[in-house]
């Protein structure tokens, strides 16, 4: 489970740098979508494991999607700075 999550993150980050201009235009939507996905996945993990929640996989899922959100926010801020410099 956690290996697949990390592969997905690595793929996303790689693609984000490859197609950064395309992603910058949709970064807010992307951040929201990933936040919702992370929430749903963590809920599914909790539900599947019942009350004996495996803290490690819960933590990995939560951390993974938090990282994706931070990457999105960072890209948005970087894009704003870049556009501000170009406009002057």
N, C-alpha and C positions, 0 to 999 in steps of 0.2 A: 504494500500500500504506500508506504512512505517513499520508496524508491521511485514509484510511478509519479508521485506528487512532485518530487524533486526534478524528474525528467521534464515534466510539464512546465515547471518554473524555468528551468534552464532554456527550454525551447522558446518560451515566451520572451525571456530577457534577450536571447539571441535575436529573435525576430524583431523585437522592439528596437534594438540598435540598428538592424539592417533596414528597417522601414520606418525610421523614427519620424520622418516628416508626415507620413500618412497617419501614424498613431497619434502624433501631437494634435491633429485636428479632431480626433475622437476620444481623447484621453479621459475626459470627464465621464463619458458614457462607459468607457472601458473599466475605469476604476469602480464605478457603481456596479457594473455587471459582475466584476470579480469579487466585490464585497458580498453581493447577494449569493454568488456561487459558494464562496467560503462559508457563509452562514448556513446555507443548505447542506453542504458537505459535513460541517461539524455537527449539525442536527442529526443527519443520517447516522454518523458514527456513534453519537450518544444513543440514539434509538436502537441501533443494531446491538450495541453492547449492553443495553439495559442499565441497571444500576451499578454493575461492575465495570465502570468506565475505565478503559485503558488510557491512563493519563498521557502516555507518550504519543499515541497516534492522535489524540485530541489536540495535544500541544503542537504537533507537527502540522496538522491541518490548519489550525488557527494561525500559527506563525507564518506558514507558507502564504496564505492569502493576505495577511497583514503586510508581508514583504511586497507582494504584488501591488497592494494599495499604495504603499510608500513609494515604490518605483513610479507608479502613475502620477502621484502628487509631485514627486521630484521632477519628472519630465515636464509636467505642466508649468511648474515654476521656472525651470530652465528655458522653456519655450517663451514664457512671458519676458524673461530677462533678455533673451536674444532679440525678440521683436522690439523691445524698448530701446536697445542699443542701435538697431537698424533705423529706427524712426528719427533719431536725433541727427 
